[in-house]
């Protein structure tokens, strides 16, 4: 995963929406009304574009849930999953 850009999907309580942000710049990439909108149907992949990246997905309470790599072919072979 060395050269992939890193992003985090987390809930913004003040705006009551899920936000995908770039980890280094904290720049908002895209926002979603529901977490399911972000994680289903290729929405994250579309938001990241052709360059792809690694997305850390947090639960509503901010605890880490899972990490996904886009495109899937960029996922390191040594990872679980």
mmCIF file of the N, C-alpha and C atoms, coordinates in Angstrom:
data_MODEL
# 
_entry.id   MODEL 
# 
loop_
_atom_site.group_PDB 
_atom_site.id 
_atom_site.type_symbol 
_atom_site.label_atom_id 
_atom_site.label_alt_id 
_atom_site.label_comp_id 
_atom_site.label_asym_id 
_atom_site.label_entity_id 
_atom_site.label_seq_id 
_atom_site.pdbx_PDB_ins_code 
_atom_site.Cartn_x 
_atom_site.Cartn_y 
_atom_site.Cartn_z 
_atom_site.occupancy 
_atom_site.B_iso_or_equiv 
_atom_site.pdbx_formal_charge 
_atom_site.auth_seq_id 
_atom_site.auth_comp_id 
_atom_site.auth_asym_id 
_atom_site.auth_atom_id 
_atom_site.pdbx_PDB_model_num 
ATOM 1   N N  . UNK A 1 1  ? 0.815   -1.189  0.000   1.00 0.00 ? 1  UNK A N  1 
ATOM 2   C CA . UNK A 1 1  ? 0.000   0.000   0.000   1.00 0.00 ? 1  UNK A CA 1 
ATOM 3   C C  . UNK A 1 1  ? 0.858   1.251   0.000   1.00 0.00 ? 1  UNK A C  1 
ATOM 4   N N  . UNK A 1 2  ? 2.121   1.118   -0.134  1.00 0.00 ? 2  UNK A N  1 
ATOM 5   C CA . UNK A 1 2  ? 3.071   2.200   0.034   1.00 0.00 ? 2  UNK A CA 1 
ATOM 6   C C  . UNK A 1 2  ? 2.740   3.516   -0.644  1.00 0.00 ? 2  UNK A C  1 
ATOM 7   N N  . UNK A 1 3  ? 2.454   3.510   -1.943  1.00 0.00 ? 3  UNK A N  1 
ATOM 8   C CA . UNK A 1 3  ? 2.287   4.751   -2.678  1.00 0.00 ? 3  UNK A CA 1 
ATOM 9   C C  . UNK A 1 3  ? 0.838   5.178   -2.857  1.00 0.00 ? 3  UNK A C  1 
ATOM 10  N N  . UNK A 1 4  ? -0.102  4.439   -2.314  1.00 0.00 ? 4  UNK A N  1 
ATOM 11  C CA . UNK A 1 4  ? -1.512  4.793   -2.476  1.00 0.00 ? 4  UNK A CA 1 
ATOM 12  C C  . UNK A 1 4  ? -1.889  5.956   -1.571  1.00 0.00 ? 4  UNK A C  1 
ATOM 13  N N  . UNK A 1 5  ? -2.687  6.888   -2.082  1.00 0.00 ? 5  UNK A N  1 
ATOM 14  C CA . UNK A 1 5  ? -3.205  7.954   -1.215  1.00 0.00 ? 5  UNK A CA 1 
ATOM 15  C C  . UNK A 1 5  ? -4.115  7.347   -0.145  1.00 0.00 ? 5  UNK A C  1 
ATOM 16  N N  . UNK A 1 6  ? -4.136  7.949   1.024   1.00 0.00 ? 6  UNK A N  1 
ATOM 17  C CA . UNK A 1 6  ? -4.939  7.430   2.132   1.00 0.00 ? 6  UNK A CA 1 
ATOM 18  C C  . UNK A 1 6  ? -6.094  8.384   2.444   1.00 0.00 ? 6  UNK A C  1 
ATOM 19  N N  . UNK A 1 7  ? -7.252  7.775   2.689   1.00 0.00 ? 7  UNK A N  1 
ATOM 20  C CA . UNK A 1 7  ? -8.468  8.524   2.974   1.00 0.00 ? 7  UNK A CA 1 
ATOM 21  C C  . UNK A 1 7  ? -9.160  7.916   4.189   1.00 0.00 ? 7  UNK A C  1 
ATOM 22  N N  . UNK A 1 8  ? -10.056 8.704   4.801   1.00 0.00 ? 8  UNK A N  1 
ATOM 23  C CA . UNK A 1 8  ? -10.851 8.216   5.922   1.00 0.00 ? 8  UNK A CA 1 
ATOM 24  C C  . UNK A 1 8  ? -12.308 8.595   5.703   1.00 0.00 ? 8  UNK A C  1 
ATOM 25  N N  . UNK A 1 9  ? -13.194 7.613   5.897   1.00 0.00 ? 9  UNK A N  1 
ATOM 26  C CA . UNK A 1 9  ? -14.635 7.837   5.849   1.00 0.00 ? 9  UNK A CA 1 
ATOM 27  C C  . UNK A 1 9  ? -15.126 7.843   7.288   1.00 0.00 ? 9  UNK A C  1 
ATOM 28  N N  . UNK A 1 10 ? -15.646 8.974   7.737   1.00 0.00 ? 10 UNK A N  1 
ATOM 29  C CA . UNK A 1 10 ? -16.123 9.083   9.114   1.00 0.00 ? 10 UNK A CA 1 
ATOM 30  C C  . UNK A 1 10 ? -17.376 9.951   9.171   1.00 0.00 ? 10 UNK A C  1 
ATOM 31  N N  . UNK A 1 11 ? -18.083 9.854   10.287  1.00 0.00 ? 11 UNK A N  1 
ATOM 32  C CA . UNK A 1 11 ? -19.330 10.595  10.459  1.00 0.00 ? 11 UNK A CA 1 
ATOM 33  C C  . UNK A 1 11 ? -19.049 11.975  11.056  1.00 0.00 ? 11 UNK A C  1 
ATOM 34  N N  . UNK A 1 12 ? -19.637 13.000  10.455  1.00 0.00 ? 12 UNK A N  1 
ATOM 35  C CA . UNK A 1 12 ? -19.548 14.362  10.967  1.00 0.00 ? 12 UNK A CA 1 
ATOM 36  C C  . UNK A 1 12 ? -20.862 14.650  11.686  1.00 0.00 ? 12 UNK A C  1 
ATOM 37  N N  . UNK A 1 13 ? -20.827 14.673  13.011  1.00 0.00 ? 13 UNK A N  1 
ATOM 38  C CA . UNK A 1 13 ? -22.055 14.862  13.790  1.00 0.00 ? 13 UNK A CA 1 
ATOM 39  C C  . UNK A 1 13 ? -22.684 16.227  13.557  1.00 0.00 ? 13 UNK A C  1 
ATOM 40  N N  . UNK A 1 14 ? -21.866 17.248  13.420  1.00 0.00 ? 14 UNK A N  1 
ATOM 41  C CA . UNK A 1 14 ? -22.389 18.602  13.247  1.00 0.00 ? 14 UNK A CA 1 
ATOM 42  C C  . UNK A 1 14 ? -23.205 18.733  11.960  1.00 0.00 ? 14 UNK A C  1 
ATOM 43  N N  . UNK A 1 15 ? -22.728 18.118  10.896  1.00 0.00 ? 15 UNK A N  1 
ATOM 44  C CA . UNK A 1 15 ? -23.432 18.178  9.609   1.00 0.00 ? 15 UNK A CA 1 
ATOM 45  C C  . UNK A 1 15 ? -24.344 16.985  9.383   1.00 0.00 ? 15 UNK A C  1 
ATOM 46  N N  . UNK A 1 16 ? -24.274 15.982  10.264  1.00 0.00 ? 16 UNK A N  1 
ATOM 47  C CA . UNK A 1 16 ? -25.053 14.760  10.179  1.00 0.00 ? 16 UNK A CA 1 
ATOM 48  C C  . UNK A 1 16 ? -24.919 14.108  8.804   1.00 0.00 ? 16 UNK A C  1 
ATOM 49  N N  . UNK A 1 17 ? -23.648 13.893  8.410   1.00 0.00 ? 17 UNK A N  1 
ATOM 50  C CA . UNK A 1 17 ? -23.362 13.229  7.147   1.00 0.00 ? 17 UNK A CA 1 
ATOM 51  C C  . UNK A 1 17 ? -22.036 12.489  7.253   1.00 0.00 ? 17 UNK A C  1 
ATOM 52  N N  . UNK A 1 18 ? -21.805 11.577  6.327   1.00 0.00 ? 18 UNK A N  1 
ATOM 53  C CA . UNK A 1 18 ? -20.566 10.815  6.259   1.00 0.00 ? 18 UNK A CA 1 
ATOM 54  C C  . UNK A 1 18 ? -19.644 11.522  5.286   1.00 0.00 ? 18 UNK A C  1 
ATOM 55  N N  . UNK A 1 19 ? -18.383 11.729  5.691   1.00 0.00 ? 19 UNK A N  1 
ATOM 56  C CA . UNK A 1 19 ? -17.449 12.480  4.869   1.00 0.00 ? 19 UNK A CA 1 
ATOM 57  C C  . UNK A 1 19 ? -16.208 11.648  4.556   1.00 0.00 ? 19 UNK A C  1 
ATOM 58  N N  . UNK A 1 20 ? -15.819 11.685  3.297   1.00 0.00 ? 20 UNK A N  1 
ATOM 59  C CA . UNK A 1 20 ? -14.592 11.051  2.843   1.00 0.00 ? 20 UNK A CA 1 
ATOM 60  C C  . UNK A 1 20 ? -13.555 12.153  2.729   1.00 0.00 ? 20 UNK A C  1 
ATOM 61  N N  . UNK A 1 21 ? -12.492 12.054  3.541   1.00 0.00 ? 21 UNK A N  1 
ATOM 62  C CA . UNK A 1 21 ? -11.453 13.084  3.563   1.00 0.00 ? 21 UNK A CA 1 
ATOM 63  C C  . UNK A 1 21 ? -10.086 12.481  3.296   1.00 0.00 ? 21 UNK A C  1 
ATOM 64  N N  . UNK A 1 22 ? -9.241  13.257  2.616   1.00 0.00 ? 22 UNK A N  1 
ATOM 65  C CA . UNK A 1 22 ? -7.852  12.874  2.385   1.00 0.00 ? 22 UNK A CA 1 
ATOM 66  C C  . UNK A 1 22 ? -7.117  12.989  3.722   1.00 0.00 ? 22 UNK A C  1 
ATOM 67  N N  . UNK A 1 23 ? -6.357  11.966  4.105   1.00 0.00 ? 23 UNK A N  1 
ATOM 68  C CA . UNK A 1 23 ? -5.704  11.949  5.421   1.00 0.00 ? 23 UNK A CA 1 
ATOM 69  C C  . UNK A 1 23 ? -4.666  13.059  5.600   1.00 0.00 ? 23 UNK A C  1 
ATOM 70  N N  . UNK A 1 24 ? -3.865  13.342  4.587   1.00 0.00 ? 24 UNK A N  1 
ATOM 71  C CA . UNK A 1 24 ? -2.804  14.345  4.743   1.00 0.00 ? 24 UNK A CA 1 
ATOM 72  C C  . UNK A 1 24 ? -3.333  15.767  4.778   1.00 0.00 ? 24 UNK A C  1 
ATOM 73  N N  . UNK A 1 25 ? -4.210  16.108  3.857   1.00 0.00 ? 25 UNK A N  1 
ATOM 74  C CA . UNK A 1 25 ? -4.680  17.496  3.750   1.00 0.00 ? 25 UNK A CA 1 
ATOM 75  C C  . UNK A 1 25 ? -5.998  17.747  4.473   1.00 0.00 ? 25 UNK A C  1 
ATOM 76  N N  . UNK A 1 26 ? -6.694  16.679  4.880   1.00 0.00 ? 26 UNK A N  1 
ATOM 77  C CA . UNK A 1 26 ? -8.018  16.772  5.500   1.00 0.00 ? 26 UNK A CA 1 
ATOM 78  C C  . UNK A 1 26 ? -9.040  17.398  4.546   1.00 0.00 ? 26 UNK A C  1 
ATOM 79  N N  . UNK A 1 27 ? -8.704  17.449  3.246   1.00 0.00 ? 27 UNK A N  1 
ATOM 80  C CA . UNK A 1 27 ? -9.599  18.002  2.227   1.00 0.00 ? 27 UNK A CA 1 
ATOM 81  C C  . UNK A 1 27 ? -10.793 17.073  2.036   1.00 0.00 ? 27 UNK A C  1 
ATOM 82  N N  . UNK A 1 28 ? -11.981 17.654  1.988   1.00 0.00 ? 28 UNK A N  1 
ATOM 83  C CA . UNK A 1 28 ? -13.201 16.888  1.761   1.00 0.00 ? 28 UNK A CA 1 
ATOM 84  C C  . UNK A 1 28 ? -13.247 16.442  0.307   1.00 0.00 ? 28 UNK A C  1 
ATOM 85  N N  . UNK A 1 29 ? -13.355 15.130  0.100   1.00 0.00 ? 29 UNK A N  1 
ATOM 86  C CA . UNK A 1 29 ? -13.430 14.577  -1.249  1.00 0.00 ? 29 UNK A CA 1 
ATOM 87  C C  . UNK A 1 29 ? -14.885 14.436  -1.662  1.00 0.00 ? 29 UNK A C  1 
ATOM 88  N N  . UNK A 1 30 ? -15.701 13.872  -0.766  1.00 0.00 ? 30 UNK A N  1 
ATOM 89  C CA . UNK A 1 30 ? -17.126 13.697  -1.043  1.00 0.00 ? 30 UNK A CA 1 
ATOM 90  C C  . UNK A 1 30 ? -17.860 13.459  0.265   1.00 0.00 ? 30 UNK A C  1 
ATOM 91  N N  . UNK A 1 31 ? -19.139 13.817  0.282   1.00 0.00 ? 31 UNK A N  1 
ATOM 92  C CA . UNK A 1 31 ? -19.967 13.566  1.462   1.00 0.00 ? 31 UNK A CA 1 
ATOM 93  C C  . UNK A 1 31 ? -21.173 12.735  1.043   1.00 0.00 ? 31 UNK A C  1 
ATOM 94  N N  . UNK A 1 32 ? -21.676 11.959  2.007   1.00 0.00 ? 32 UNK A N  1 
ATOM 95  C CA . UNK A 1 32 ? -22.787 11.045  1.768   1.00 0.00 ? 32 UNK A CA 1 
ATOM 96  C C  . UNK A 1 32 ? -23.795 11.195  2.898   1.00 0.00 ? 32 UNK A C  1 
ATOM 97  N N  . UNK A 1 33 ? -25.070 11.032  2.568   1.00 0.00 ? 33 UNK A N  1 
ATOM 98  C CA . UNK A 1 33 ? -26.111 11.143  3.580   1.00 0.00 ? 33 UNK A CA 1 
ATOM 99  C C  . UNK A 1 33 ? -26.072 9.966   4.550   1.00 0.00 ? 33 UNK A C  1 
ATOM 100 N N  . UNK A 1 34 ? -25.836 8.774   4.020   1.00 0.00 ? 34 UNK A N  1 
ATOM 101 C CA . UNK A 1 34 ? -25.801 7.561   4.840   1.00 0.00 ? 34 UNK A CA 1 
ATOM 102 C C  . UNK A 1 34 ? -24.508 6.803   4.566   1.00 0.00 ? 34 UNK A C  1 
ATOM 103 N N  . UNK A 1 35 ? -24.055 6.044   5.546   1.00 0.00 ? 35 UNK A N  1 
ATOM 104 C CA . UNK A 1 35 ? -22.846 5.236   5.382   1.00 0.00 ? 35 UNK A CA 1 
ATOM 105 C C  . UNK A 1 35 ? -23.043 4.203   4.280   1.00 0.00 ? 35 UNK A C  1 
ATOM 106 N N  . UNK A 1 36 ? -24.232 3.639   4.204   1.00 0.00 ? 36 UNK A N  1 
ATOM 107 C CA . UNK A 1 36 ? -24.532 2.641   3.176   1.00 0.00 ? 36 UNK A CA 1 
ATOM 108 C C  . UNK A 1 36 ? -24.392 3.236   1.773   1.00 0.00 ? 36 UNK A C  1 
ATOM 109 N N  . UNK A 1 37 ? -24.713 4.518   1.619   1.00 0.00 ? 37 UNK A N  1 
ATOM 110 C CA . UNK A 1 37 ? -24.559 5.176   0.324   1.00 0.00 ? 37 UNK A CA 1 
ATOM 111 C C  . UNK A 1 37 ? -23.095 5.210   -0.097  1.00 0.00 ? 37 UNK A C  1 
ATOM 112 N N  . UNK A 1 38 ? -22.216 5.373   0.868   1.00 0.00 ? 38 UNK A N  1 
ATOM 113 C CA . UNK A 1 38 ? -20.779 5.464   0.585   1.00 0.00 ? 38 UNK A CA 1 
ATOM 114 C C  . UNK A 1 38 ? -20.156 4.107   0.311   1.00 0.00 ? 38 UNK A C  1 
ATOM 115 N N  . UNK A 1 39 ? -20.584 3.087   1.039   1.00 0.00 ? 39 UNK A N  1 
ATOM 116 C CA . UNK A 1 39 ? -19.908 1.788   0.957   1.00 0.00 ? 39 UNK A CA 1 
ATOM 117 C C  . UNK A 1 39 ? -20.495 0.846   -0.080  1.00 0.00 ? 39 UNK A C  1 
ATOM 118 N N  . UNK A 1 40 ? -21.643 1.153   -0.631  1.00 0.00 ? 40 UNK A N  1 
ATOM 119 C CA . UNK A 1 40 ? -22.290 0.246   -1.593  1.00 0.00 ? 40 UNK A CA 1 
ATOM 120 C C  . UNK A 1 40 ? -22.218 0.801   -3.003  1.00 0.00 ? 40 UNK A C  1 
ATOM 121 N N  . UNK A 1 41 ? -22.279 -0.093  -3.954  1.00 0.00 ? 41 UNK A N  1 
ATOM 122 C CA . UNK A 1 41 ? -22.438 0.304   -5.350  1.00 0.00 ? 41 UNK A CA 1 
ATOM 123 C C  . UNK A 1 41 ? -21.255 0.995   -5.993  1.00 0.00 ? 41 UNK A C  1 
ATOM 124 N N  . UNK A 1 42 ? -20.062 0.850   -5.443  1.00 0.00 ? 42 UNK A N  1 
ATOM 125 C CA . UNK A 1 42 ? -18.886 1.454   -6.051  1.00 0.00 ? 42 UNK A CA 1 
ATOM 126 C C  . UNK A 1 42 ? -18.753 2.946   -5.826  1.00 0.00 ? 42 UNK A C  1 
ATOM 127 N N  . UNK A 1 43 ? -19.460 3.500   -4.853  1.00 0.00 ? 43 UNK A N  1 
ATOM 128 C CA . UNK A 1 43 ? -19.403 4.940   -4.593  1.00 0.00 ? 43 UNK A CA 1 
ATOM 129 C C  . UNK A 1 43 ? -18.021 5.401   -4.155  1.00 0.00 ? 43 UNK A C  1 
ATOM 130 N N  . UNK A 1 44 ? -17.369 4.627   -3.285  1.00 0.00 ? 44 UNK A N  1 
ATOM 131 C CA . UNK A 1 44 ? -16.027 5.006   -2.841  1.00 0.00 ? 44 UNK A CA 1 
ATOM 132 C C  . UNK A 1 44 ? -15.044 4.948   -4.001  1.00 0.00 ? 44 UNK A C  1 
ATOM 133 N N  . UNK A 1 45 ? -15.140 3.912   -4.790  1.00 0.00 ? 45 UNK A N  1 
ATOM 134 C CA . UNK A 1 45 ? -14.258 3.769   -5.942  1.00 0.00 ? 45 UNK A CA 1 
ATOM 135 C C  . UNK A 1 45 ? -14.435 4.939   -6.909  1.00 0.00 ? 45 UNK A C  1 
ATOM 136 N N  . UNK A 1 46 ? -15.668 5.327   -7.148  1.00 0.00 ? 46 UNK A N  1 
ATOM 137 C CA . UNK A 1 46 ? -15.947 6.455   -8.042  1.00 0.00 ? 46 UNK A CA 1 
ATOM 138 C C  . UNK A 1 46 ? -15.419 7.762   -7.464  1.00 0.00 ? 46 UNK A C  1 
ATOM 139 N N  . UNK A 1 47 ? -15.532 7.936   -6.141  1.00 0.00 ? 47 UNK A N  1 
ATOM 140 C CA . UNK A 1 47 ? -15.066 9.162   -5.495  1.00 0.00 ? 47 UNK A CA 1 
ATOM 141 C C  . UNK A 1 47 ? -13.542 9.279   -5.568  1.00 0.00 ? 47 UNK A C  1 
ATOM 142 N N  . UNK A 1 48 ? -12.841 8.152   -5.515  1.00 0.00 ? 48 UNK A N  1 
ATOM 143 C CA . UNK A 1 48 ? -11.379 8.167   -5.552  1.00 0.00 ? 48 UNK A CA 1 
ATOM 144 C C  . UNK A 1 48 ? -10.840 8.304   -6.966  1.00 0.00 ? 48 UNK A C  1 
ATOM 145 N N  . UNK A 1 49 ? -11.637 7.938   -7.947  1.00 0.00 ? 49 UNK A N  1 
ATOM 146 C CA . UNK A 1 49 ? -11.218 8.067   -9.332  1.00 0.00 ? 49 UNK A CA 1 
ATOM 147 C C  . UNK A 1 49 ? -10.258 6.977   -9.757  1.00 0.00 ? 49 UNK A C  1 
ATOM 148 N N  . UNK A 1 50 ? -9.572  7.204   -10.864 1.00 0.00 ? 50 UNK A N  1 
ATOM 149 C CA . UNK A 1 50 ? -8.699  6.186   -11.438 1.00 0.00 ? 50 UNK A CA 1 
ATOM 150 C C  . UNK A 1 50 ? -7.433  5.972   -10.629 1.00 0.00 ? 50 UNK A C  1 
ATOM 151 N N  . UNK A 1 51 ? -7.013  6.964   -9.867  1.00 0.00 ? 51 UNK A N  1 
ATOM 152 C CA . UNK A 1 51 ? -5.800  6.845   -9.068  1.00 0.00 ? 51 UNK A CA 1 
ATOM 153 C C  . UNK A 1 51 ? -5.981  5.873   -7.903  1.00 0.00 ? 51 UNK A C  1 
ATOM 154 N N  . UNK A 1 52 ? -7.210  5.775   -7.407  1.00 0.00 ? 52 UNK A N  1 
ATOM 155 C CA . UNK A 1 52 ? -7.515  4.857   -6.313  1.00 0.00 ? 52 UNK A CA 1 
ATOM 156 C C  . UNK A 1 52 ? -6.963  5.337   -4.985  1.00 0.00 ? 52 UNK A C  1 
ATOM 157 N N  . UNK A 1 53 ? -6.891  4.412   -4.025  1.00 0.00 ? 53 UNK A N  1 
ATOM 158 C CA . UNK A 1 53 ? -6.372  4.745   -2.709  1.00 0.00 ? 53 UNK A CA 1 
ATOM 159 C C  . UNK A 1 53 ? -6.807  3.748   -1.669  1.00 0.00 ? 53 UNK A C  1 
ATOM 160 N N  . UNK A 1 54 ? -6.401  4.008   -0.449  1.00 0.00 ? 54 UNK A N  1 
ATOM 161 C CA . UNK A 1 54 ? -6.746  3.177   0.685   1.00 0.00 ? 54 UNK A CA 1 
ATOM 162 C C  . UNK A 1 54 ? -7.709  3.957   1.574   1.00 0.00 ? 54 UNK A C  1 
ATOM 163 N N  . UNK A 1 55 ? -8.852  3.348   1.908   1.00 0.00 ? 55 UNK A N  1 
ATOM 164 C CA . UNK A 1 55 ? -9.881  4.039   2.691   1.00 0.00 ? 55 UNK A CA 1 
ATOM 165 C C  . UNK A 1 55 ? -10.077 3.340   4.028   1.00 0.00 ? 55 UNK A C  1 
ATOM 166 N N  . UNK A 1 56 ? -9.878  4.090   5.117   1.00 0.00 ? 56 UNK A N  1 
ATOM 167 C CA . UNK A 1 56 ? -10.188 3.584   6.450   1.00 0.00 ? 56 UNK A CA 1 
ATOM 168 C C  . UNK A 1 56 ? -11.629 3.969   6.743   1.00 0.00 ? 56 UNK A C  1 
ATOM 169 N N  . UNK A 1 57 ? -12.438 3.004   7.115   1.00 0.00 ? 57 UNK A N  1 
ATOM 170 C CA . UNK A 1 57 ? -13.843 3.244   7.395   1.00 0.00 ? 57 UNK A CA 1 
ATOM 171 C C  . UNK A 1 57 ? -14.057 3.162   8.897   1.00 0.00 ? 57 UNK A C  1 
ATOM 172 N N  . UNK A 1 58 ? -14.663 4.215   9.453   1.00 0.00 ? 58 UNK A N  1 
ATOM 173 C CA . UNK A 1 58 ? -14.918 4.260   10.887  1.00 0.00 ? 58 UNK A CA 1 
ATOM 174 C C  . UNK A 1 58 ? -16.395 4.041   11.168  1.00 0.00 ? 58 UNK A C  1 
ATOM 175 N N  . UNK A 1 59 ? -16.684 3.577   12.367  1.00 0.00 ? 59 UNK A N  1 
ATOM 176 C CA . UNK A 1 59 ? -18.064 3.434   12.807  1.00 0.00 ? 59 UNK A CA 1 
ATOM 177 C C  . UNK A 1 59 ? -18.595 4.795   13.225  1.00 0.00 ? 59 UNK A C  1 
ATOM 178 N N  . UNK A 1 60 ? -19.875 4.857   13.558  1.00 0.00 ? 60 UNK A N  1 
ATOM 179 C CA . UNK A 1 60 ? -20.515 6.107   13.955  1.00 0.00 ? 60 UNK A CA 1 
ATOM 180 C C  . UNK A 1 60 ? -19.820 6.724   15.175  1.00 0.00 ? 60 UNK A C  1 
ATOM 181 N N  . UNK A 1 61 ? -19.299 5.885   16.086  1.00 0.00 ? 61 UNK A N  1 
ATOM 182 C CA . UNK A 1 61 ? -18.655 6.392   17.300  1.00 0.00 ? 61 UNK A CA 1 
ATOM 183 C C  . UNK A 1 61 ? -17.171 6.712   17.089  1.00 0.00 ? 61 UNK A C  1 
ATOM 184 N N  . UNK A 1 62 ? -16.668 6.587   15.854  1.00 0.00 ? 62 UNK A N  1 
ATOM 185 C CA . UNK A 1 62 ? -15.293 6.945   15.543  1.00 0.00 ? 62 UNK A CA 1 
ATOM 186 C C  . UNK A 1 62 ? -14.295 5.813   15.665  1.00 0.00 ? 62 UNK A C  1 
ATOM 187 N N  . UNK A 1 63 ? -14.742 4.628   16.065  1.00 0.00 ? 63 UNK A N  1 
ATOM 188 C CA . UNK A 1 63 ? -13.859 3.473   16.190  1.00 0.00 ? 63 UNK A CA 1 
ATOM 189 C C  . UNK A 1 63 ? -13.618 2.874   14.805  1.00 0.00 ? 63 UNK A C  1 
ATOM 190 N N  . UNK A 1 64 ? -12.372 2.474   14.536  1.00 0.00 ? 64 UNK A N  1 
ATOM 191 C CA . UNK A 1 64 ? -12.004 1.876   13.266  1.00 0.00 ? 64 UNK A CA 1 
ATOM 192 C C  . UNK A 1 64 ? -12.818 0.611   13.001  1.00 0.00 ? 64 UNK A C  1 
ATOM 193 N N  . UNK A 1 65 ? -13.375 0.494   11.799  1.00 0.00 ? 65 UNK A N  1 
ATOM 194 C CA . UNK A 1 65 ? -14.162 -0.676  11.426  1.00 0.00 ? 65 UNK A CA 1 
ATOM 195 C C  . UNK A 1 65 ? -13.408 -1.566  10.436  1.00 0.00 ? 65 UNK A C  1 
ATOM 196 N N  . UNK A 1 66 ? -12.975 -0.987  9.306   1.00 0.00 ? 66 UNK A N  1 
ATOM 197 C CA . UNK A 1 66 ? -12.281 -1.766  8.285   1.00 0.00 ? 66 UNK A CA 1 
ATOM 198 C C  . UNK A 1 66 ? -11.504 -0.840  7.367   1.00 0.00 ? 66 UNK A C  1 
ATOM 199 N N  . UNK A 1 67 ? -10.664 -1.448  6.530   1.00 0.00 ? 67 UNK A N  1 
ATOM 200 C CA . UNK A 1 67 ? -9.914  -0.698  5.540   1.00 0.00 ? 67 UNK A CA 1 
ATOM 201 C C  . UNK A 1 67 ? -10.097 -1.368  4.185   1.00 0.00 ? 67 UNK A C  1 
ATOM 202 N N  . UNK A 1 68 ? -10.334 -0.552  3.166   1.00 0.00 ? 68 UNK A N  1 
ATOM 203 C CA . UNK A 1 68 ? -10.534 -1.068  1.808   1.00 0.00 ? 68 UNK A CA 1 
ATOM 204 C C  . UNK A 1 68 ? -9.534  -0.404  0.875   1.00 0.00 ? 68 UNK A C  1 
ATOM 205 N N  . UNK A 1 69 ? -9.098  -1.153  -0.133  1.00 0.00 ? 69 UNK A N  1 
ATOM 206 C CA . UNK A 1 69 ? -8.156  -0.644  -1.116  1.00 0.00 ? 69 UNK A CA 1 
ATOM 207 C C  . UNK A 1 69 ? -8.827  -0.598  -2.481  1.00 0.00 ? 69 UNK A C  1 
ATOM 208 N N  . UNK A 1 70 ? -8.668  0.518   -3.177  1.00 0.00 ? 70 UNK A N  1 
ATOM 209 C CA . UNK A 1 70 ? -9.224  0.695   -4.516  1.00 0.00 ? 70 UNK A CA 1 
ATOM 210 C C  . UNK A 1 70 ? -8.108  1.094   -5.466  1.00 0.00 ? 70 UNK A C  1 
ATOM 211 N N  . UNK A 1 71 ? -7.920  0.507   -6.609  1.00 0.00 ? 71 UNK A N  1 
ATOM 212 C CA . UNK A 1 71 ? -8.610  -0.691  -7.046  1.00 0.00 ? 71 UNK A CA 1 
ATOM 213 C C  . UNK A 1 71 ? -8.142  -1.894  -6.239  1.00 0.00 ? 71 UNK A C  1 
ATOM 214 N N  . UNK A 1 72 ? -8.936  -2.905  -6.256  1.00 0.00 ? 72 UNK A N  1 
ATOM 215 C CA . UNK A 1 72 ? -8.648  -4.090  -5.443  1.00 0.00 ? 72 UNK A CA 1 
ATOM 216 C C  . UNK A 1 72 ? -7.310  -4.735  -5.824  1.00 0.00 ? 72 UNK A C  1 
ATOM 217 N N  . UNK A 1 73 ? -6.912  -4.582  -7.059  1.00 0.00 ? 73 UNK A N  1 
ATOM 218 C CA . UNK A 1 73 ? -5.642  -5.165  -7.514  1.00 0.00 ? 73 UNK A CA 1 
ATOM 219 C C  . UNK A 1 73 ? -4.445  -4.528  -6.818  1.00 0.00 ? 73 UNK A C  1 
ATOM 220 N N  . UNK A 1 74 ? -4.617  -3.345  -6.213  1.00 0.00 ? 74 UNK A N  1 
ATOM 221 C CA . UNK A 1 74 ? -3.528  -2.668  -5.504  1.00 0.00 ? 74 UNK A CA 1 
ATOM 222 C C  . UNK A 1 74 ? -3.387  -3.152  -4.076  1.00 0.00 ? 74 UNK A C  1 
ATOM 223 N N  . UNK A 1 75 ? -4.289  -4.024  -3.627  1.00 0.00 ? 75 UNK A N  1 
ATOM 224 C CA . UNK A 1 75 ? -4.246  -4.569  -2.271  1.00 0.00 ? 75 UNK A CA 1 
ATOM 225 C C  . UNK A 1 75 ? -3.010  -5.439  -2.133  1.00 0.00 ? 75 UNK A C  1 
ATOM 226 N N  . UNK A 1 76 ? -2.183  -5.220  -1.095  1.00 0.00 ? 76 UNK A N  1 
ATOM 227 C CA . UNK A 1 76 ? -0.988  -6.044  -0.936  1.00 0.00 ? 76 UNK A CA 1 
ATOM 228 C C  . UNK A 1 76 ? -1.352  -7.501  -0.680  1.00 0.00 ? 76 UNK A C  1 
ATOM 229 N N  . UNK A 1 77 ? -0.586  -8.403  -1.206  1.00 0.00 ? 77 UNK A N  1 
ATOM 230 C CA . UNK A 1 77 ? -0.872  -9.829  -1.076  1.00 0.00 ? 77 UNK A CA 1 
ATOM 231 C C  . UNK A 1 77 ? -0.803  -10.313 0.353   1.00 0.00 ? 77 UNK A C  1 
ATOM 232 N N  . UNK A 1 78 ? -0.040  -9.652  1.202   1.00 0.00 ? 78 UNK A N  1 
ATOM 233 C CA . UNK A 1 78 ? 0.139   -10.113 2.587   1.00 0.00 ? 78 UNK A CA 1 
ATOM 234 C C  . UNK A 1 78 ? -0.993  -9.686  3.512   1.00 0.00 ? 78 UNK A C  1 
ATOM 235 N N  . UNK A 1 79 ? -1.972  -8.925  3.008   1.00 0.00 ? 79 UNK A N  1 
ATOM 236 C CA . UNK A 1 79 ? -3.040  -8.447  3.884   1.00 0.00 ? 79 UNK A CA 1 
ATOM 237 C C  . UNK A 1 79 ? -4.105  -9.516  4.098   1.00 0.00 ? 79 UNK A C  1 
ATOM 238 N N  . UNK A 1 80 ? -4.792  -9.438  5.245   1.00 0.00 ? 80 UNK A N  1 
ATOM 239 C CA . UNK A 1 80 ? -5.908  -10.335 5.509   1.00 0.00 ? 80 UNK A CA 1 
ATOM 240 C C  . UNK A 1 80 ? -7.099  -9.827  4.708   1.00 0.00 ? 80 UNK A C  1 
ATOM 241 N N  . UNK A 1 81 ? -7.714  -10.644 3.924   1.00 0.00 ? 81 UNK A N  1 
ATOM 242 C CA . UNK A 1 81 ? -8.893  -10.190 3.187   1.00 0.00 ? 81 UNK A CA 1 
ATOM 243 C C  . UNK A 1 81 ? -8.611  -9.957  1.820   1.00 0.00 ? 81 UNK A C  1 
# 
